[in-house]
Amino acid sequence: MSETPDRTRPSRWAENGAAQPGRRVVVVGTGLAGLSAALALAAREVSVTLVGPRYSADAGRSDTRSTALFGPSLDFLERLGVLQRLTARPVPLVGLRLVDATGGILRAPEVLFEAAEIGLSEFGMNIENTSLLAAFAEAVAAAPGIEWLPAMLETCVIDAGGASLRLADGTGIEAALIVGADGEHSASRGHAGISTRAWTYPQVAIASRFAHRRPHGGISTELHRRAGPLTTVPLAGNWSSLVWVEEPSEAVRLMALDDAAFALALERCLGSALGGVSEVGRRADRRAACGSGG
Ligand SMILES: Cc1cc2nc3c(=O)[nH]c(=O)nc-3n(C[C@H](O)[C@H](O)[C@H](O)COP(=O)(O)OP(=O)(O)OC[C@H]3O[C@@H](n4cnc5c(N)ncnc54)[C@H](O)[C@@H]3O)c2cc1C
């Protein structure tokens, strides 16, 4: 039988020294992973130094992503005091529609999975990253024991006794442990000597948000197409977030369209699922990449 951990007690790890004065844990990176790690460590009474750019509403606007969070992740963020600070209400995901849009002669029937089928009011919540990052920044500011240094990690020497870090503004820090949460091209991973192997796929994802005439009803729609999936996830009101995966040349063409032409192309692709597409937000594109640690 598994034992429920006592989250009010400092962890054995903290008792063993990471929380002692001068035995800090440094979290490098201030995205969703770094901010979560800093708050979770601070909740265990570990002294944390957070290294990376501070959240700013202007910089946040360039993040067009939203994050669909399910039960355990929502519980975790609630315990860390993040969900309570969201200014925009998270949007419940009550259903998931899968559509075979491969254009083959034999089409799989459309499937709708509903949370109610398994006795849940929703599968999870969709939250825009800008809103989530702002709530995280507030929770970190309110948490005792977190020092936030808004500079980039420049160099880091790691040995058996811990790590010595130097930041771009010249600050030096000694750490018992480093949490590398500095994203895809992690500098801390490189300093730790962890090699990676990376490759790309002939696919590009276009991320955006759009307004539509028909209500989404809390349902996320996935069109499974030959070039890649096109997924819509409900946002507040008659808005949905979009991840549209395409072949690179088609993605270049779609990115070059003006908003009205892009809206029309999206509407055609979605068929009647959400009605007319009336407005499209900022578009961002990303080559599909994969990597593995070595
Ligand atoms: C279109 C799209 C939709 C997605 N939807 C979902 C979803 O629904 N659910 C889900 O779970 N995931 C989703 N993801 C994935 C998810 O968004 C990412 O995995 C997650 O945001 C990564 O967070 P992170 O904190 O690891 O990295 P990042 O967000 O990349 O943050 C890294 C941070 O490190 C900082 N940094 C970088 N270098 C340094 C340095 N040298 N020193 C200090 N700081 C540094 C950066 O400034 C940044 O703040 C989606 C991704 C995309 C592209």
The ligand as a Gaussian input file, in Angstrom:
#p B3LYP/6-31G(d) Opt

LIG

0 1
 C        2.205000      25.184000     -29.144000
 C        2.538000      24.521000     -27.839000
 C        1.491000      24.063000     -27.009000
 C        1.800000      23.417000     -25.813000
 N        0.777000      22.958000     -25.031000
 C        1.050000      22.311000     -23.887000
 C       -0.005000      21.792000     -23.050000
 O       -1.186000      21.920000     -23.378000
 N        0.345000      21.140000     -21.906000
 C        1.664000      20.984000     -21.531000
 O        1.936000      20.398000     -20.464000
 N        2.668000      21.465000     -22.302000
 C        2.387000      22.112000     -23.456000
 N        3.406000      22.567000     -24.248000
 C        4.779000      22.393000     -23.778000
 C        5.070000      23.418000     -22.692000
 O        4.628000      24.704000     -23.076000
 C        6.557000      23.466000     -22.462000
 O        7.030000      22.159000     -22.257000
 C        6.854000      24.254000     -21.199000
 O        6.312000      25.547000     -21.267000
 C        8.355000      24.339000     -21.034000
 O        8.579000      25.087000     -19.837000
 P       10.025000      25.272000     -19.305000
 O        9.909000      26.100000     -18.061000
 O       10.739000      23.967000     -19.213000
 O       10.807000      26.034000     -20.462000
 P       10.657000      27.536000     -21.075000
 O        9.226000      27.985000     -21.073000
 O       11.401000      27.476000     -22.348000
 O       11.423000      28.414000     -20.013000
 C       12.830000      28.429000     -19.898000
 C       13.215000      29.623000     -19.075000
 O       14.613000      29.598000     -18.851000
 C       15.144000      30.895000     -19.076000
 N       16.555000      30.746000     -19.449000
 C       17.076000      30.266000     -20.605000
 N       18.425000      30.287000     -20.559000
 C       18.766000      30.782000     -19.346000
 C       20.000000      31.067000     -18.696000
 N       21.186000      30.836000     -19.280000
 N       19.983000      31.609000     -17.449000
 C       18.783000      31.831000     -16.823000
 N       17.571000      31.595000     -17.398000
 C       17.568000      31.075000     -18.632000
 C       14.283000      31.489000     -20.172000
 O       14.341000      32.889000     -20.163000
 C       12.899000      30.965000     -19.740000
 O       12.322000      31.820000     -18.774000
 C        3.152000      23.225000     -25.428000
 C        4.193000      23.706000     -26.246000
 C        3.888000      24.338000     -27.445000
 C        5.031000      24.830000     -28.323000

